[in-house]
Amino acid sequence: MVPETVDFAFVVGVHPLVGFYAALMLGLITSLTGGRPGMITGATGPLAVVMVLLVSENGIEYLFFTVVAMGVIQIIVGAFRLGDLIRMVPFPVMLGFVNGLAISQRAN
């Protein structure tokens, strides 16, 4: 997870310590709430693509609030047990998203 967070920090354009702090908090919160190891690193790639535009247009100040809002949304989805809705997304759509993500990461 450490190399991935450093890459995330470089892609977004923030200091690598920001990535380390984010990884520490994410790992701590996930372990305290009983999450699984796959939950920790699963979203770093898609977030890097979105956060680059956010930070470049609005500044690093919005990064913290965006991540907090993302956490609140995830808590709401978990509380209402809406995780099964992902089954409605067709497999070709998920495959296309992952392939597009890989291409965009490779281009950076």
C-alpha positions in Angstrom: 0.0 0.0 0.0 2.9 2.4 0.7 4.2 2.6 -2.9 0.6 3.1 -4.2 0.0 6.0 -1.8 3.3 7.6 -2.9 2.2 7.2 -6.5 -1.2 8.7 -5.7 0.5 11.7 -4.1 2.8 12.3 -7.1 -0.1 11.9 -9.6 -2.3 14.3 -7.6 0.6 16.7 -7.1 0.8 16.8 -3.3 3.7 16.0 -0.9 4.2 12.2 -0.5 3.6 12.6 3.3 0.0 13.4 2.4 -0.3 10.0 0.9 1.3 8.3 3.9 -1.1 10.1 6.3 -4.0 9.2 4.2 -2.9 5.5 4.1 -2.4 5.5 7.8 -5.8 6.9 8.5 -7.5 4.7 6.0 -5.9 1.6 7.4 -6.6 2.6 11.0 -10.3 3.3 10.4 -10.8 0.2 8.3 -9.2 -2.0 10.9 -11.2 -0.4 13.7 -14.5 -0.8 11.9 -13.9 -4.4 10.9 -13.2 -4.0 7.2 -11.3 -6.3 5.0 -7.8 -5.8 3.6 -9.0 -5.4 0.0 -11.0 -2.3 1.1 -7.9 -0.3 1.9 -6.2 -0.2 -1.6 -9.2 -0.7 -3.9 -10.0 2.8 -4.7 -6.6 4.5 -5.0 -6.4 4.2 -8.8 -9.8 5.7 -9.6 -9.3 8.4 -7.0 -6.0 9.5 -8.5 -7.7 10.1 -11.8 -10.4 12.2 -10.3 -8.3 14.0 -7.7 -5.8 15.3 -10.3 -8.4 17.5 -11.9 -9.9 18.5 -8.6 -6.5 19.7 -7.1 -5.4 21.3 -10.3 -8.5 23.4 -10.7 -9.4 24.2 -7.0 -6.3 23.6 -5.0 -5.3 21.1 -2.3 -7.8 22.6 0.2 -10.7 20.8 -1.6 -8.9 17.4 -1.4 -9.7 16.9 2.3 -13.3 17.9 2.0 -13.8 15.6 -1.0 -12.3 12.6 0.8 -14.5 13.3 3.9 -17.6 13.6 1.7 -16.7 10.3 0.0 -16.4 8.6 3.4 -19.8 10.0 4.5 -21.4 8.7 1.3 -19.8 5.3 1.9 -21.1 5.1 5.4 -24.6 6.0 4.2 -24.4 3.3 1.5 -23.2 0.8 4.1 -25.9 1.8 6.7 -28.7 1.3 4.2 -27.1 -1.8 2.8 -27.0 -0.5 -0.8 -23.8 -2.4 -1.7 -25.8 -5.0 -3.6 -26.8 -2.4 -6.2 -23.3 -2.8 -7.8 -24.7 -6.1 -9.2 -26.9 -4.0 -11.5 -23.8 -2.6 -13.3 -23.0 -4.9 -16.3 -19.7 -6.7 -16.4 -18.7 -5.0 -19.7 -19.2 -1.6 -18.1 -16.9 -2.5 -15.2 -14.3 -4.0 -17.6 -14.4 -0.8 -19.7 -14.0 1.4 -16.6 -11.0 -0.6 -15.4 -9.4 -0.6 -18.9 -10.0 3.1 -19.3 -8.4 3.6 -15.9 -5.4 1.6 -16.9 -5.0 3.5 -20.1 -5.3 6.9 -18.4 -2.8 5.9 -15.7 -0.3 4.7 -18.3 -0.7 8.0 -20.2 0.3 9.9 -17.1 
